Each structure stands twice: as structure tokens, then as C-alpha cells.
Amino acid sequence: MTTFRLGTFNREHLIKWFVSQAENKETGQLAALKQVDINAEDELDDFMVEVDILTECVHNNIVGIKEAFFFDHKLWVSEWIAD
């Protein structure tokens, strides 16, 4: 996995996240894997709204979400890699 973006986002809390490039071991397909540290339930709620919108939105100019899951106080979002 190669990390290619680090960042923070500040609403009411400092939210640390990074994006890595990941490869599916079975198919060899690449994806962007966004990992967000979640410290409060309202932070997770905010990101789940984003996940819900991007999951339903299908357009050539919008990077789609492949899947998202919450594990060990982290939100993991797998997205298609833009060409």
C-alpha cells in the first residue's frame, strides 16, 4: 500500500485521514483506500452522509465508492481511482 495523500479536516473536531493506493489480491484491481480516524459518533454520522450520497451518485465526473466499513475506530472507504 502506498500513501499518497495526508490531511486534516476541521469542523468541530480535528479529523485525521489519509488515502493510500491498495490492490485487490484476487483481481489485481487498484483502488484508493481512504482511512479516517473517528473519535466521536457525530464524526461518523457526518462521513456516513458523504458515503450515502457518493454511493448513490453515478456520473463520469464523480469518483464512485466501491465499499465502506467501520472498524477499530476508523472509517475505511474504498473508491475507484480516477484516470
Phi, psi and omega in degrees: 000133181246121178280127179233004176204128173241151178190173174225153178225131186236110168256271174258340183231157172276120182246121181264135178213160171211157180240134178235161172265129181235154180240132175290120184294332182278320186254342184079001181288136180270150177213157171269129182245108181265127179243125182239125175286122180252120182251347181214153183298325180292331175295316179297318178301317179299314181289328179293329174298314178299315180299315180300316181294312183290333177292323182275340186274118178240112181203148181298333183264007181239129178286123183275157177265130177278312177197162178216143177208158180247126181209132173055048179062025178228138172265124178251126180234120178264123183235155173296149176272128181287140177280000000 
